[in-house]
Amino acid sequence: MSEEFAGERSDLDAWLLLQQTRSQISRSEDRVVGKSGITTEQYTVLLAMECLHEPVRISDIAQRLIRSTNSISMIVDRMVKAGLVDRVRDSRDRREVRVVMTTEGEQAFKRANPAVTQLITDIWSSLPRDDRRTLVRLLETLRDKAPLY
């Protein structure tokens, strides 16, 4: 960090704080999503599918979540077994496989979504609107700067 932060948190302390915040939020999310009968990973895939307007390719989900296609494929495999999603052949290109929510997946998403929305509201409400905008801008900067290894 620059000298203006001397005497405050070091870079490693700030990095640790970022990791602690991520972990705490993840644990909170796991708790509220788990009550709906699905995992946070499954909810996140369903959320990405909802945002991308399914049917979607696994690579589209992976890109949206900044995850590897292989890791999303493994999650989707487990979701197929759980009855949350189905893999379907694209009607225009039979080589292309798309993912769609099943009725069970839609219901699980609808059960989890209000609790997640409330969690987000509870966490965000601790910051004034201007600070939220600043935080979003700063997080986007860090995300865009972080190299993908």
Secondary structure by P-SEA (a helix, b strand, c coil): ccccccccccaaaaaaaaaaaaaaaaaaaaaaaaaacccaaaaaaaaaaaaacccccaaaaaaaacccaaaaaaaaaaaaaaccbbbbcccccccbbbbbbcaaaaaaaaaaaaaaaaaaaaaaacccaaaaaaaaaaaaaaaaacccc
